[in-house]
C-alpha cells in the first residue's frame, strides 16, 4: 500500500483541461502547471514520531463538487445559521463543499478597498496581489509533495485584503459546510493585512456526515505587513476517515502581530503544521490550540514560531484531551535565529488522557542561535487530577459532572480566545460532544 501511494502521479492534461473549462485565470493555471511539474521530484512530509507512509493523502474522487448556493441569510442551512450572529454579522462568506455559496460584506469596507472573494475569482480579479503573495512568502509550492498537490488541485478558499491603515472592527467569518461524501477540501486562505491595518478573521469547517474517505488539504497564509494586527480564529470539525494535511502559516513584518486561536476538533487522521515567521523587529505572535481526540484518530501537531526580528515576542499554548484509543503528538518549536537579539520565546503543551489506551506525547523544543534572549517551556502528559475531582465531589458534584468541569476548565484558555460568541459556543458544544459521548 505504501509503495502505491508513493508512486501516485498527477494527470497534468486532465487538471489543466478542467481548469480551462472552469475559465480560470492564466495565473492560477500557471501555478497548477508548476505544481504538477514539480510534484514527482518532491519529498513527502516526515512529521516527527508519526508514520504517514500508509496514509492516503491522494486519490481524490472528484476535484470539484458543485453544490447549492444561497441568496439570503434566511436560505442558509440551520447548521450554518447557528455559527453566525444573524443580527450583527456584517462580513460573511459561506462555502458549500467546493462551491462559493454566499457572500455579504459591509459596503463601508468595500468603499475603503477591502477585498473578500473566493480564491479562484480573486486570481482573475486581483492578479497583482495574488502574484505577489500567493504561495510566495508563507507556504511554497515546492515545499513538499502535499503543498504541490494542494496547488494542483486547489478547489476553494478565500482571499482577503485589508488596505493600509484600515481597521475592521467586525470579524470576517468564513463558514465551510461539508455535506457531500465525494467532496475533498483543497481550500486556500490568503489574508494580507497592509501596513497599519487590523482585522479579525474566523473560519468554521463543519460537517453533518459521520464519515468520508475524501481528502483534506488546507493551506492558510497570513501576511501581516508593518504595524498591522491579525487575529485568526478557527474551529475545524470534519468527519472520520477524511485523511488530512492542514498547513497554516504567518509572516509578520516590523511591529506586526499575528494571533492564532484554533479549535482543532476533526475526527480524522490529520497532520497539522502551524508556523509563524517573526521576520520584523518587535513582531509578535500568540498561538493557542485546543484539541480533543476520540476513537482511533491519530493527529500530529507541529507548531513553531521562528524569530528573525529583534525584540520579537512569541507564546505557544497547546492543550489536548485524548480518550478511547486516540493518539496525539504535540511538537512545539521556538526557534530564535542569529541576530534576533532580545527575542522572547515561550511555550506550554499539556495533554490530558481519559483512558488507558489513549496516548499523548508533548515535545517542547527550543533552538537558540543568539545570546541575549529569553526562552522557556513547560510540558505535561497525565490524567485528570484526582485532587480536583475529590474537591468537586466533596461538594456534592457527581464524578461524571466533576470530570466535565475539570476538562472544560483545562481547555478554556483557548475557547475564550475565539473572537465570536457563536463560534465559542460551537467549540464548547463540540468539546461536550466528544468528551461525553
C-alpha positions in Angstrom: 0.0 0.0 0.0 2.8 2.5 0.9 4.5 1.9 -2.4 1.4 2.6 -4.4 0.8 5.9 -2.6 4.4 7.0 -3.1 4.1 6.2 -6.8 1.0 8.3 -7.2 1.1 10.6 -10.3 -0.9 13.7 -11.2 -2.5 13.9 -14.6 -1.4 17.3 -15.9 -3.5 17.3 -19.0 -6.7 16.5 -17.1 -6.0 19.1 -14.4 -5.4 21.9 -16.9 -8.3 20.9 -19.1 -10.7 21.1 -16.2 -9.2 24.4 -15.1 -9.7 25.8 -18.6 -13.3 24.5 -18.7 -14.0 26.4 -15.4 -12.5 29.6 -17.0 -9.7 30.0 -14.5 -7.1 32.8 -14.9 -3.8 32.2 -16.7 -2.0 32.9 -13.4 -3.8 30.2 -11.5 -3.4 27.7 -14.3 0.3 28.5 -14.4 0.5 27.7 -10.7 -1.2 24.4 -11.3 1.2 23.5 -14.1 4.2 24.4 -11.9 2.8 22.2 -9.1 2.3 19.2 -11.4 5.7 19.6 -13.0 7.5 19.6 -9.5 5.3 17.0 -7.8 7.3 13.9 -8.7 10.6 15.3 -7.6 9.4 16.5 -4.2 9.8 14.7 -0.9 6.8 13.5 1.2 6.3 15.1 4.6 8.0 13.4 7.5 6.3 14.5 10.7 8.2 13.7 13.9 7.0 10.5 15.6 4.2 9.8 13.2 4.5 7.4 10.3 2.4 8.5 7.3 3.7 6.1 4.7 0.3 4.3 4.7 -1.9 7.4 4.9 -3.6 8.1 1.7 -3.4 11.9 1.1 -4.0 11.4 -2.6 -6.5 9.6 -4.9 -9.2 12.3 -4.9 -12.6 11.1 -6.4 -13.6 14.4 -7.9 -11.5 17.6 -8.0 -14.6 19.9 -7.7 -18.1 19.0 -6.4 -20.8 21.5 -7.4 -23.2 22.3 -4.5 -26.2 24.6 -3.9 -25.8 28.4 -3.3 -27.9 30.7 -1.2 -29.4 34.1 -2.0 -30.0 35.3 1.6 -29.3 34.6 5.2 -32.7 33.1 5.5 -31.8 30.4 3.0 -28.7 29.2 4.8 -28.9 25.7 6.4 -29.7 25.7 10.1 -26.2 24.5 11.0 -24.6 27.5 9.2 -27.1 29.9 10.9 -26.1 28.7 14.3 -22.5 29.7 13.6 -23.4 33.2 12.6 -24.7 36.1 14.6 -27.6 36.8 12.2 -28.5 40.1 13.7 -25.0 41.6 13.8 -22.7 39.7 11.4 -21.8 42.1 8.6 -19.0 40.1 6.9 -19.8 36.5 6.0 -18.5 34.2 3.3 -20.1 30.7 3.0 -18.6 27.8 1.0 -20.8 24.8 0.4 -18.3 21.9 -0.2 -16.3 23.4 -3.1 -18.9 26.0 -4.2 -18.8 29.7 -3.2 -22.4 29.8 -1.8 -23.0 33.2 -0.1 -21.2 36.5 0.4 -22.1 39.5 2.4 -19.6 42.3 3.1 -20.2 45.7 4.7 -20.5 48.3 2.0 -18.3 50.7 4.0 -15.5 48.2 3.9 -15.8 47.8 0.1 -15.6 51.6 -0.2 -12.3 51.5 1.7 -10.9 49.0 -0.7 -11.3 45.8 1.4 -11.4 42.7 -0.7 -13.2 39.5 0.3 -13.5 37.0 -2.6 -13.3 33.3 -3.2 -9.7 32.5 -4.1 -10.5 31.3 -7.7 -12.2 34.6 -8.7 -9.5 36.7 -6.8 -6.8 35.2 -9.0 -8.7 36.6 -12.0 -9.8 39.9 -10.5 -6.7 40.9 -8.5 -3.7 39.3 -10.3 -1.2 41.9 -9.0 -1.9 40.9 -5.3 -2.1 37.2 -5.9 1.1 37.2 -7.9 2.9 39.0 -5.1 1.6 36.9 -2.2 0.1 33.6 -3.3 2.5 30.8 -2.2 5.5 33.1 -2.2 6.2 34.1 1.4 4.2 31.7 3.6 3.9 28.3 2.0 5.9 27.4 -1.1 4.5 25.2 -3.9 7.7 23.1 -3.9 7.9 22.8 -0.1 6.8 19.1 -0.2 4.5 16.7 -2.1 1.4 17.9 -0.3 1.9 21.6 -0.9 2.4 20.9 -4.6 -0.7 18.6 -4.6 -2.6 21.4 -2.9 -1.7 23.9 -5.6 -2.5 21.5 -8.4 -6.0 20.6 -7.1 -6.9 23.9 -5.3 -10.7 24.0 -5.3 -11.9 26.5 -2.7 -11.0 29.1 -0.1 -10.9 32.9 0.3 -8.7 35.9 -0.5 -8.9 38.8 2.0 -7.0 42.1 1.5 -7.1 44.9 4.1 -5.7 48.2 2.7 -3.2 50.4 4.5 -4.4 51.8 7.9 -7.9 50.3 7.6 -9.2 48.9 10.9 -12.0 46.4 10.5 -14.0 46.3 13.8 -16.4 43.4 12.9 -14.9 40.0 12.2 -14.8 38.5 8.8 -16.2 35.0 9.0 -15.9 32.1 6.6 -18.1 29.0 7.1 -17.4 25.8 5.1 -20.2 23.3 5.1 -19.1 19.8 4.1 -22.1 17.5 3.4 -21.0 15.6 0.3 -19.0 12.4 0.8 -17.3 12.9 -2.6 -16.1 16.4 -1.8 -12.5 16.9 -1.0 -11.5 20.2 0.5 -8.4 21.8 -1.0 -9.0 25.3 0.4 -6.5 28.1 0.3 -6.9 31.1 2.6 -4.7 34.1 1.7 -5.1 37.0 4.1 -3.0 40.1 3.5 -3.0 42.9 6.1 -1.4 46.0 4.7 0.6 48.5 6.8 -1.2 49.7 9.9 -4.3 47.7 9.3 -6.2 45.5 11.7 -8.5 42.5 11.0 -10.1 39.6 12.8 -10.8 36.5 10.7 -12.7 33.4 11.9 -13.4 30.3 9.9 -15.5 27.2 10.7 -15.2 23.8 9.0 -18.1 21.6 10.0 -20.0 18.6 8.7 -23.2 16.6 9.1 -21.5 13.4 7.8 -20.4 10.6 10.0 -17.5 9.7 7.7 -15.9 10.5 4.4 -13.0 8.9 2.6 -12.2 12.0 0.7 -9.1 14.3 1.4 -8.5 17.4 3.3 -5.6 19.6 2.2 -5.9 23.1 3.6 -3.3 25.9 3.3 -3.6 29.3 5.0 -1.2 32.2 4.5 -1.4 35.2 6.7 0.8 38.2 5.6 1.0 40.9 8.2 2.9 44.0 7.0 4.4 46.7 9.1 2.4 47.7 12.2 -0.6 45.5 11.3 -2.5 43.2 13.5 -4.3 40.0 12.5 -6.4 37.8 14.8 -7.1 34.4 13.2 -9.6 32.0 14.8 -10.8 28.6 13.6 -12.9 25.7 14.6 -12.4 22.6 12.5 -14.8 19.7 12.9 -14.8 17.3 10.0 -15.7 13.6 9.8 -13.9 10.3 10.4 -11.7 8.7 7.7 -11.0 12.0 6.0 -7.2 11.9 5.8 -5.8 15.4 6.0 -3.0 17.9 5.9 -3.5 21.4 7.4 -0.8 24.0 6.9 -1.3 27.4 8.4 1.5 30.0 8.1 2.0 33.5 9.3 4.6 36.1 8.2 5.0 39.2 10.4 6.9 42.3 9.4 8.1 45.1 11.7 5.8 45.8 14.7 3.2 43.3 13.3 1.1 41.0 15.4 -0.4 37.6 14.4 -2.6 35.9 17.0 -4.0 32.4 16.4 -6.8 30.7 18.4 -7.5 27.3 16.9 -10.0 24.6 17.9 -8.8 21.5 16.0 -11.7 19.0 16.6 -11.6 16.9 13.4 -12.4 13.2 13.8 -9.9 12.3 11.1 -6.2 11.4 10.9 -4.6 14.8 10.4 -1.1 16.3 10.1 -1.1 19.9 11.3 1.7 22.4 10.6 1.4 25.8 12.1 4.4 28.1 11.6 4.8 31.8 12.1 7.8 33.7 10.9 8.6 36.8 13.0 10.6 38.5 10.4 10.3 42.0 11.6 11.7 43.8 14.6 9.2 43.9 17.5 6.9 41.5 15.8 4.7 39.3 18.0 2.7 36.1 17.8 0.4 34.4 20.3 -0.7 30.8 19.3 -3.4 28.9 21.2 -4.5 25.4 20.1 -7.1 23.1 21.7 -7.9 19.6 20.6 -10.0 16.6 21.7 -9.2 13.2 20.2 -11.5 10.2 20.3 -11.9 6.8 18.7 -8.8 5.7 16.9 -7.8 9.1 15.5 -4.2 10.0 15.0 -3.0 13.6 14.9 0.3 15.3 14.8 0.6 19.0 15.8 3.8 20.7 14.8 3.7 24.3 15.9 6.7 26.6 15.6 7.4 30.3 15.8 10.7 31.3 14.2 12.3 34.6 15.3 14.3 36.7 12.9 13.5 40.1 14.2 15.0 41.9 17.2 12.7 42.2 20.3 10.3 39.7 18.7 7.9 38.0 21.2 6.1 34.7 20.9 4.0 32.4 23.1 2.6 28.9 22.2 -0.1 27.3 24.3 -1.5 23.9 23.4 -4.0 21.9 25.4 -5.3 18.5 24.3 -7.7 15.8 25.7 -7.4 12.2 24.5 -9.9 9.5 25.0 -10.6 5.9 23.8 -7.6 4.9 21.6 -6.8 8.4 20.2 -3.2 9.4 19.8 -1.7 12.9 19.5 1.8 14.3 19.1 2.5 17.8 20.2 5.7 19.2 18.8 6.3 22.8 19.9 9.3 24.7 18.5 10.6 28.1 19.5 13.5 29.0 17.2 15.5 32.1 17.8 17.8 32.8 14.8 21.1 34.6 15.0 20.6 38.3 15.0 17.2 38.1 16.8 18.5 40.0 19.8 16.3 40.2 22.9 13.7 37.8 21.4 11.4 36.1 23.8 10.1 32.5 23.0 7.8 30.8 25.5 5.6 27.7 25.1 3.4 25.4 27.1 2.0 22.0 26.0 -0.3 19.9 28.1 -2.2 16.7 27.3 -4.9 15.1 29.4 -5.7 11.4 28.9 -9.1 10.0 29.8 -8.5 6.3 29.1 -5.8 3.6 29.4 -5.5 3.3 25.7 -5.2 7.0 24.9 -1.7 8.2 24.0 -0.2 11.7 24.2 3.3 13.0 23.6 4.3 16.6 24.3 7.7 17.6 22.9 8.8 21.2 23.7 11.9 22.3 21.7 13.9 25.4 21.9 16.5 26.2 19.3 18.6 29.3 20.1 21.3 30.8 17.9 21.5 34.1 19.8 22.9 35.0 23.3 20.8 37.9 24.5 17.3 36.2 24.6 14.6 34.9 26.9 13.1 31.5 26.4 11.2 28.9 28.4 8.9 25.9 28.0 6.6 23.6 30.0 5.0 20.3 29.1 2.9 17.7 30.8 1.0 14.5 29.9 -1.2 12.9 32.5 -4.7 12.0 33.7 -7.5 14.1 35.4 -6.2 15.4 38.7 -7.8 13.3 41.4 -7.5 16.1 43.9 -9.6 18.3 41.7 -12.2 15.6 41.3 -12.2 15.0 45.1 -12.6 18.7 45.8 -15.6 18.9 43.5 -17.2 15.6 44.5 -16.9 16.6 48.2 -19.2 19.4 47.4 -21.9 17.1 46.1 -21.0 17.1 42.4 -21.2 13.6 40.8 -18.0 12.2 39.3 -19.0 12.5 35.6 -20.0 16.1 36.1 -16.8 16.8 38.0 -14.7 15.4 35.2 -16.7 17.5 32.7 -16.0 20.7 34.7 -12.3 19.9 35.0 -12.0 19.2 31.3 -13.8 22.5 30.3 -11.5 24.4 32.7 -8.5 22.7 31.2 -9.5 23.7 27.6 -10.9 27.1 28.5 -7.8 29.3 27.8 -8.2 28.6 24.0 -12.0 28.6 23.9 -12.3 32.0 25.4 -9.7 33.4 23.0 -12.1 32.9 20.0 -13.4 36.3 19.0 -17.0 35.4 18.1 -19.5 34.2 20.7 -21.4 31.9 18.3 -18.0 30.2 17.4 -17.1 29.9 21.1 -20.5 28.3 21.7 -19.9 25.8 18.8 -16.5 24.8 20.2 -17.9 24.3 23.7 -20.6 22.1 22.2 -18.1 20.0 20.2 -16.0 19.6 23.3 -19.1 18.4 25.2 -20.0 16.0 22.4 -16.5 14.5 22.0 -15.7 14.2 25.7 -19.0 12.9 27.0 -20.1 10.7 24.0 
